[in-house]
Amino acid sequence: MMTSLFDQFASPSLMGIPLIAIAIALPWSLFPTPSSRWINNRLTTIQGWFIHRFTSQLMLPLNVGGHKWALLLCSLMIFLITINMLGLLPYTFTPTTQLSLNMGFAVPLWLTTVIIGMRNQPTAALGHLLPEGTPVPLIPVLIIIETISLFIRPLALGVRLTANLTAGHLLIQLIATAVYVLLPMMPAVAMLTATVLFLLTLLEVAVAMIQAYVFVLLLSLYLQENV
């Protein structure tokens, strides 16, 4: 039973060839592209309005130097939202349930923010490791603690996204299995369970969008400390 539950998180393959690359590249083909017309259609207009609002909100606490990251962060959030939402469809695979993929996003971007801080303002970047007014006996201990917390950041980014999506998919599968088993024996209970399943699916849609936003928001906060 446990094997069947976690089989949905295994990377799909065809004739021994992993298909995760197709699962990652497919969302980009679904986005509407601007046309050469003076007036775009409704879908493109809504997409442009959403990107504009999100970028304005994300770049609000950053100075001008951090605005160079607007395109990267906005593209990353749209990409994560699309992958997470497509993963809720039946017979699909969610690449963001793989910790390796999420760490592949988190570690390079986090490391880039740290390198930018060390290059542009090394004193302020290193100053985060030691709070002002720290007693002298506690200085070595606090430096070690702050250094550990700094290196835990990318791990927290990747694990948070993986754990939330994995837990949601497992809950949906468990409740869907309960509905299938209870339907012949207790139809009333099965219908009640199906209602819970529908509400949980709506919750997972919200979680898919919120977790993508939180991932990008935390990256922007790390960037804010170093620019």
Long-range contacts (C-beta under 8 A, 24 or more apart in sequence): 5-170, 5-173, 5-174, 8-93, 8-169, 8-173, 9-94, 9-97, 9-98, 9-166, 9-169, 11-93, 11-98, 12-93, 19-93, 20-93, 20-95, 20-98, 20-101, 23-83, 23-93, 23-95, 24-83, 24-95, 24-101, 26-86, 27-79, 27-82, 27-83, 27-86, 28-79, 30-82, 31-78, 31-82, 51-78, 58-216, 58-217, 58-220, 59-220, 61-220, 61-224, 62-220, 62-223, 62-224, 62-227, 63-227, 65-120, 65-227, 66-220, 66-223, 66-224, 66-227, 69-220, 69-223, 73-216, 73-219, 73-220, 74-216, 76-105, 76-109, 76-215, 76-216, 76-219, 77-212, 77-213, 77-215, 77-216, 80-161, 80-211, 80-212, 80-215, 80-216, 81-208, 81-209, 81-212, 81-213, 84-165, 84-208, 84-209, 84-211, 84-212, 85-205, 85-208, 85-209, 87-165, 87-169, 87-208, 88-172, 88-201, 88-204, 88-205, 88-208, 94-165, 94-169, 96-161, 96-162, 96-165, 97-162, 97-165, 97-166, 97-169, 98-162, 99-158, 99-159, 99-162, 102-157, 102-158, 102-159, 102-161, 102-162, 103-154, 103-155, 103-158, 105-157, 105-158, 105-215, 106-154, 106-155, 106-157, 106-158, 106-215, 107-154, 107-158, 109-219, 110-153, 110-154, 110-157, 110-219, 110-222, 111-154, 113-219, 113-222, 113-223, 113-225, 113-226, 114-150, 114-222, 114-226, 116-223, 116-226, 116-227, 117-225, 117-226, 117-227, 118-226, 120-226, 120-227, 121-226, 125-225, 125-226, 128-225, 153-218, 153-222, 157-215, 157-218, 157-219, 160-211, 160-214, 160-215, 161-211, 161-212, 161-215, 164-207, 164-211, 165-207, 165-208, 165-211, 168-200, 168-203, 168-204, 168-207, 168-208, 169-204, 171-200, 172-197, 172-200, 172-201, 172-204, 175-200
